[in-house]
Amino acid sequence: MAHTVKNFDRLIGLDGFSEKLLKQHFSLYQGYCNKLNEIEEKLSTADRTTANYSFGEFSELKRRETVAFNGTYLHELYFENLGPTLLTPDGALSEALKRDFGTLQAWEKDMRACALSTPGWVLLTHNWVDSKLHHYILYEHHIGLPVHQKPLLAIDCWEHAFMLDYGTAKAEYLNAFFKNLNWNVVEDRFARVLKHLK
Ligand SMILES: [Fe+2]
C-alpha cells in the first residue's frame, strides 16, 4: 500500500522557525515519501536474479529502501513532536527520564550534546532490550540506530533543518526546538510503550 504524505501546515507560524524553512523542509519530507513509494513499486517487479554487491537494480533498491523509509518516518516523528503544549514532561515519562538520565536538566544536556555530535538525527528511544530510555545518534537516515527501539522523540539535526534561519548556529536552533517541544506527543508515545503497543 502506498505511503501517504502527512500535512504539517499547523507548524507554520511556530516561534523560531520561518515559514520558508518549514515549507522547504516539508518538501524534502514529501520527496522521501514519494521515493519510498517509487522504490517499493519497483521492488515488486525487480529482477532478483541480477542481485549483486557491486551493482544491480534490485540490490540498489534494497540499499536505498531504508533511507527512504527512515527519511519519511523520522520526519513524521520530528514534525509531530513540534508545537508547544506542555512546558515540561510529567508523570511516567518524567520519572523514566530521571531514572535513566539523573535529572531532567541532565537529560536535556545529554540530548543537546548528542545533537552537536551528529549531522543526522538524535532519537530518544525506549530500548526494548534493557527497558531503559536512551539517546542514539544517526548518520544519514539509516545508519546508527540499534535494533529493537521505540522512538519517543526525534530531533532533525541535518543542516537543512536550521541553516536558513540560524546559519551555523546549531545551538540556537536547539533552543528553538526545545522551546517548541510537544511533550504531549512524547508522553503519548511512552504511554504506548507502557501498554506494550508499537
Ligand atoms: Fe529533515
Residues whose N, C-alpha, C, O or C-beta is under 5 A from the ligand:
A	BS01	LIG	D156 W158
